[in-house]
Amino acid sequence: MLGGPVMHIGKLVFSQVIDSLPMHAFRRGVARYDGNRYKKTFSCLDQYLRMTFAQLTPRESLRDIEICLRAQKDKLYHRGIRSNVSRNAEANANERRVRLDRGGT
């Protein structure tokens, strides 16, 4: 083995998985059900990407997701996560969107 650090060349696994998803269908569903209404900084796409990340890298809590994403904050924009990492925003979005899915207000 040659001396020195090895640099990764190519896309990260998370980026490859996200690229393979039918984002046009996701965006169409968000538009159809007005999923981003009242959300200025934390879109459905941000929430979807964070929850997908949590599933692919077995995260067990919002705190765990937040810590892991903050450790990678320089790479988040390139992974598609545009908003700041905040447990409070994540918890509020999860609670509100689940309530709306069940027909609540």
C-alpha positions as CSV (number, residue, x, y, z in Angstrom):
1,M,0.0,0.0,0.0
2,L,1.2,3.5,-0.8
3,G,1.9,5.9,2.0
4,G,-0.5,8.7,2.7
5,P,-4.3,9.1,3.0
6,V,-6.7,7.7,0.4
7,M,-9.2,10.1,-1.0
8,H,-12.7,9.0,-2.0
9,I,-13.4,9.6,-5.7
10,G,-17.0,9.3,-6.8
11,K,-20.4,9.7,-5.2
12,L,-21.3,8.8,-1.6
13,V,-23.7,5.8,-1.2
14,F,-26.4,8.1,0.2
15,S,-26.2,10.3,-2.9
16,Q,-26.4,7.3,-5.2
17,V,-29.6,6.1,-3.4
18,I,-31.2,9.5,-3.6
19,D,-30.3,9.8,-7.3
20,S,-32.1,6.6,-8.0
21,L,-35.4,7.7,-6.4
22,P,-38.2,9.1,-8.7
23,M,-38.0,12.7,-7.4
24,H,-40.5,13.9,-9.9
25,A,-43.1,11.7,-8.3
26,F,-42.2,12.9,-4.9
27,R,-42.4,16.6,-5.9
28,R,-45.8,15.9,-7.7
29,G,-47.1,14.4,-4.5
30,V,-45.9,17.3,-2.4
31,A,-47.6,19.7,-4.8
32,R,-50.8,17.7,-5.0
33,Y,-51.2,17.6,-1.2
34,D,-49.7,21.1,-0.6
35,G,-47.1,19.6,1.7
36,N,-44.9,22.6,1.9
37,R,-47.7,25.0,3.0
38,Y,-46.6,27.2,5.9
39,K,-43.1,25.8,5.7
40,K,-40.5,28.4,4.8
41,T,-37.3,26.8,5.8
42,F,-38.0,23.1,6.4
43,S,-39.4,21.5,3.2
44,C,-40.9,18.1,2.7
45,L,-37.8,17.2,0.7
46,D,-35.5,18.2,3.7
47,Q,-37.6,16.0,6.0
48,Y,-37.7,13.1,3.5
49,L,-33.9,13.2,3.0
50,R,-33.2,13.3,6.8
51,M,-35.6,10.4,7.5
52,T,-34.0,8.4,4.6
53,F,-30.6,9.2,6.0
54,A,-31.8,8.0,9.4
55,Q,-33.0,4.7,7.9
56,L,-29.9,4.0,5.9
57,T,-27.6,4.8,8.8
58,P,-29.5,3.1,11.6
59,R,-30.2,6.2,13.7
60,E,-32.5,5.7,16.7
61,S,-33.5,9.2,17.8
62,L,-33.7,12.8,16.6
63,R,-30.7,13.6,18.7
64,D,-28.7,10.8,17.0
65,I,-29.8,12.1,13.6
66,E,-28.8,15.7,14.5
67,I,-25.4,14.7,15.8
68,C,-24.6,12.7,12.8
69,L,-25.7,15.3,10.3
70,R,-23.9,18.1,12.1
71,A,-20.7,16.1,12.0
72,Q,-21.1,16.1,8.2
73,K,-22.4,19.7,7.9
74,D,-19.9,20.6,5.1
75,K,-21.4,17.9,2.9
76,L,-25.1,18.4,3.6
77,Y,-25.8,20.8,0.7
78,H,-24.4,18.4,-1.8
79,R,-26.5,15.6,-0.4
80,G,-29.6,17.7,-1.0
81,I,-30.3,18.8,2.6
82,R,-30.6,22.6,2.4
83,S,-31.9,23.7,5.8
84,N,-30.1,23.9,9.1
85,V,-30.0,20.8,11.3
86,S,-32.3,21.2,14.3
87,R,-34.0,18.6,16.5
88,N,-36.8,21.0,17.2
89,A,-37.6,21.7,13.5
90,E,-37.5,18.0,12.8
91,A,-39.7,17.1,15.7
92,N,-42.3,19.8,14.8
93,A,-42.3,18.8,11.2
94,N,-42.7,15.1,12.0
95,E,-45.5,15.8,14.5
96,R,-47.4,18.2,12.2
97,R,-47.1,16.1,9.1
98,V,-48.2,12.9,10.8
99,R,-51.2,14.8,12.3
100,L,-52.2,16.0,8.8
101,D,-51.8,12.5,7.4
102,R,-54.4,11.3,9.9
103,G,-56.8,14.0,8.9
104,G,-56.2,16.4,11.8
105,T,-55.5,20.1,11.6
